Amino acid sequence: MPRYLSLIRIEENDAPAGGPSPELVQRMEKLMEEMTKAGVLLDTAGLTPTSEGSRVHYEGGRLSVTDGPFTETKEVVGGYALLQAKDKAEAIEWTKRFLKVHEEHWTVTCEVREVMGG
């Protein structure tokens, strides 16, 4: 069965200061449990803010490292979910369910891509 990576993109500057509400966390936990029981969710995690990250860039044979935050970036990868689904349509349906557990003040986009050799 193919695997899909759902990259969870957030607008870091617009995310609530305290992070997800307890109610949102509870809804996420319930959905993650359901996905795990269905054999769809292989792994998932949130990521630390860009202020704690670094970018390693390679160009023209040279490496450079830039420490965060990355002010030129509005939308960042805030987490991921690795899914195993029968096809892309099923992976997208689970991703839609994930997005729907968020409150309306969140701006979240998920990019769903098949893992090569999946």
LUMLO-843801 format. One record per residue: x, y, z of N, C-alpha, C, O in turn. Coordinates in steps of 0.2 Angstrom, whole numbers, padded with zeros to 4 digits, always signed. Layout:
BEGIN
XYZXYZXYZXYZ;...
// end
This chain:
BEGIN
+0004-0006+0000+0000+0000+0000+0004+0006+0000+0009+0006+0004;+0003+0011-0004+0007+0017-0004+0007+0021+0002+0002+0021+0006;+0013+0025+0003+0013+0029+0009+0013+0037+0006+0015+0038+0001;+0010+0041+0010+0009+0048+0009+0012+0052+0014+0010+0051+0020;+0015+0058+0013+0017+0062+0018+0013+0068+0017+0013+0072+0012;+0010+0070+0023+0006+0076+0023+0010+0081+0027+0011+0081+0033;+0012+0086+0023+0016+0092+0026+0011+0097+0029+0007+0100+0025;+0011+0098+0035+0007+0103+0038+0010+0110+0038+0014+0111+0042;+0007+0114+0034+0010+0121+0034+0005+0126+0038-0001+0126+0037;+0008+0130+0042+0005+0135+0046+0008+0142+0044+0013+0142+0042;+0004+0147+0046+0006+0154+0045+0009+0155+0052+0005+0157+0057;+0015+0154+0054+0018+0154+0060+0016+0161+0064+0015+0160+0070;+0017+0166+0061+0015+0173+0064+0008+0174+0066+0006+0178+0070;+0003+0170+0063-0004+0170+0064-0006+0165+0069-0012+0165+0071;-0002+0160+0071-0004+0155+0075-0005+0157+0082-0002+0162+0084;-0010+0155+0086-0011+0157+0093-0005+0156+0097-0002+0151+0097;-0004+0161+0101+0002+0162+0105+0003+0156+0110+0009+0153+0111;-0002+0153+0113-0002+0148+0117-0002+0141+0114-0002+0136+0117;-0002+0141+0107-0003+0135+0104-0010+0132+0103-0014+0136+0104;-0011+0126+0102-0017+0123+0101-0021+0123+0108-0018+0122+0113;-0028+0124+0107-0032+0124+0113-0032+0117+0116-0031+0112+0112;-0034+0116+0122-0035+0109+0125-0040+0105+0121-0040+0099+0120;-0045+0109+0119-0051+0106+0115-0048+0103+0108-0050+0098+0106;-0044+0107+0105-0041+0105+0099-0036+0099+0100-0037+0094+0096;-0032+0099+0105-0028+0094+0106-0032+0087+0108-0030+0082+0105;-0038+0088+0111-0042+0082+0112-0045+0079+0106-0045+0073+0105;-0047+0084+0102-0050+0082+0095-0044+0078+0091-0046+0073+0087;-0038+0081+0091-0033+0078+0087-0031+0071+0090-0030+0067+0086;-0031+0071+0096-0029+0064+0099-0034+0059+0097-0033+0053+0096;-0041+0061+0097-0046+0056+0095-0045+0054+0088-0046+0048+0087;-0044+0059+0084-0043+0057+0077-0037+0053+0076-0037+0048+0072;-0031+0055+0079-0025+0051+0078-0026+0043+0080-0024+0039+0077;-0030+0043+0086-0031+0036+0088-0035+0032+0083-0034+0026+0082;-0040+0035+0080-0045+0032+0075-0040+0030+0069-0041+0025+0066;-0036+0035+0067-0031+0034+0061-0027+0028+0062-0025+0024+0058;-0024+0028+0068-0020+0022+0070-0023+0015+0070-0020+0011+0068;-0029+0015+0073-0033+0009+0073-0035+0007+0066-0035+0001+0064;-0036+0012+0061-0037+0010+0054-0031+0008+0050-0032+0006+0045;-0025+0009+0054-0019+0007+0050-0017+0012+0045-0012+0010+0041;-0019+0018+0046-0018+0023+0041-0012+0027+0043-0007+0029+0040;-0012+0029+0050-0007+0034+0053+0000+0030+0055-0001+0025+0059;+0005+0031+0051+0012+0028+0053+0016+0032+0058+0019+0029+0062;+0015+0038+0057+0019+0043+0061+0017+0050+0061+0014+0052+0055;+0017+0054+0066+0015+0061+0066+0019+0065+0071+0021+0062+0076;+0020+0071+0070+0023+0075+0075+0023+0083+0073+0022+0084+0067;+0023+0087+0078+0023+0094+0077+0031+0096+0077+0035+0092+0079;+0032+0102+0074+0039+0104+0074+0040+0110+0078+0035+0114+0079;+0046+0111+0081+0047+0117+0085+0047+0124+0080+0047+0123+0074;+0046+0130+0083+0046+0136+0079+0052+0137+0075+0057+0134+0077;+0052+0141+0070+0057+0142+0065+0063+0145+0069+0069+0145+0067;+0061+0149+0074+0066+0152+0078+0071+0148+0081+0077+0150+0083;+0069+0141+0082+0074+0136+0085+0077+0132+0079+0081+0127+0081;+0076+0133+0073+0078+0129+0067+0084+0132+0064+0086+0138+0065;+0087+0129+0059+0092+0131+0055+0091+0128+0048+0088+0123+0047;+0093+0132+0043+0093+0130+0036+0100+0129+0033+0104+0133+0034;+0101+0123+0030+0107+0122+0027+0106+0122+0020+0102+0118+0017;+0110+0126+0016+0109+0127+0009+0115+0125+0005+0121+0127+0007;+0114+0122+0000+0120+0120-0005+0118+0123-0012+0113+0122-0015;+0123+0127-0014+0123+0130-0021+0130+0132-0023+0134+0134-0020;+0131+0130-0029+0137+0131-0032+0143+0128-0029+0149+0131-0029;+0142+0122-0026+0147+0119-0022+0149+0121-0015+0154+0119-0012;+0145+0126-0013+0146+0129-0006+0140+0128-0002+0134+0128-0004;+0142+0127+0005+0137+0126+0010+0136+0132+0014+0141+0136+0015;+0130+0134+0016+0129+0139+0021+0124+0137+0026+0119+0133+0024;+0124+0140+0032+0119+0138+0037+0116+0145+0040+0120+0149+0041;+0110+0145+0040+0106+0151+0042+0102+0149+0048+0098+0144+0047;+0103+0152+0054+0099+0150+0060+0092+0154+0059+0092+0160+0057;+0087+0151+0062+0080+0155+0062+0080+0160+0067+0085+0161+0071;+0075+0164+0067+0069+0163+0063+0070+0166+0056+0075+0169+0055;+0066+0163+0052+0066+0165+0045+0061+0170+0043+0055+0168+0041;+0062+0176+0044+0058+0182+0043+0055+0182+0036+0049+0184+0035;+0058+0180+0031+0056+0181+0024+0050+0175+0023+0047+0176+0018;+0049+0171+0027+0045+0165+0026+0038+0166+0030+0039+0167+0036;+0033+0167+0027+0026+0167+0030+0023+0161+0032+0021+0160+0038;+0023+0156+0027+0021+0149+0029+0026+0144+0030+0031+0144+0026;+0026+0141+0035+0031+0136+0037+0028+0129+0038+0022+0128+0040;+0032+0124+0038+0030+0117+0039+0030+0117+0047+0035+0118+0050;+0024+0116+0050+0023+0115+0057+0023+0108+0060+0023+0107+0066;+0022+0103+0055+0022+0096+0057+0021+0092+0051+0021+0094+0045;+0020+0086+0052+0019+0081+0047+0015+0075+0049+0014+0074+0055;+0012+0071+0045+0009+0065+0046+0011+0060+0040+0010+0062+0034;+0013+0054+0042+0015+0049+0037+0009+0044+0037+0008+0041+0042;+0006+0044+0031+0000+0040+0031+0001+0034+0026+0005+0034+0021;-0002+0029+0027-0002+0023+0023-0010+0022+0020-0014+0020+0024;-0011+0023+0014-0018+0023+0012-0018+0019+0005-0013+0018+0002;-0024+0017+0003-0025+0013-0003-0023+0017-0009-0021+0015-0014;-0024+0024-0009-0023+0029-0014-0023+0036-0012-0024+0037-0006;-0021+0040-0016-0020+0047-0014-0027+0050-0012-0027+0054-0007;-0033+0048-0015-0039+0051-0013-0041+0049-0006-0043+0053-0002;-0039+0043-0003-0040+0041+0004-0035+0045+0008-0037+0048+0013;-0029+0047+0006-0024+0051+0010-0027+0058+0011-0026+0061+0016;-0030+0060+0005-0033+0067+0006-0039+0067+0010-0040+0072+0014;-0043+0062+0010-0049+0062+0014-0047+0062+0022-0050+0066+0026;-0042+0058+0024-0039+0059+0031-0036+0065+0032-0037+0068+0038;-0033+0068+0028-0030+0075+0029-0036+0080+0030-0035+0085+0034;-0041+0080+0026-0047+0084+0027-0049+0084+0034-0051+0089+0037;-0050+0078+0036-0053+0077+0043-0048+0080+0048-0050+0083+0053;-0042+0079+0047-0037+0082+0051-0038+0090+0051-0038+0093+0057;-0039+0093+0046-0039+0100+0045-0046+0102+0049-0046+0108+0052;-0051+0099+0048-0058+0100+0051-0058+0100+0058-0063+0103+0061;-0053+0097+0062-0053+0097+0069-0051+0104+0072-0052+0106+0078;-0048+0108+0067-0045+0115+0070-0051+0120+0070-0056+0120+0067;-0050+0125+0075-0055+0130+0076-0054+0135+0070-0049+0134+0066;-0059+0139+0069-0059+0143+0063-0053+0149+0063-0052+0151+0057;-0050+0150+0068-0045+0155+0068-0038+0153+0066-0034+0157+0065;-0038+0146+0065-0032+0143+0062-0031+0144+0055-0036+0143+0051;-0025+0145+0052-0024+0145+0045-0019+0139+0044-0013+0140+0045;-0022+0134+0041-0017+0128+0040-0018+0125+0033-0024+0125+0030;-0013+0123+0030-0013+0120+0023-0009+0113+0024-0004+0113+0027;-0011+0108+0021-0008+0102+0021-0006+0100+0013-0010+0101+0009;+0000+0099+0012+0003+0097+0006+0003+0089+0006+0007+0086+0010;+0000+0085+0002+0000+0078+0002+0004+0076-0004+0002+0077-0010;+0009+0072-0002+0013+0069-0008+0015+0062-0006+0016+0060-0001;+0015+0058-0012+0016+0051-0011+0024+0050-0010+0028+0053-0013;+0026+0046-0006+0033+0044-0004+0035+0039-0010+0032+0034-0011;+0040+0041-0013+0043+0037-0019+0045+0030-0016+0048+0029-0011;+0043+0025-0020+0044+0019-0018+0039+0016-0013+0040+0011-0010;+0034+0020-0012+0030+0020-0006+0027+0014-0005+0023+0013+0000;
// end
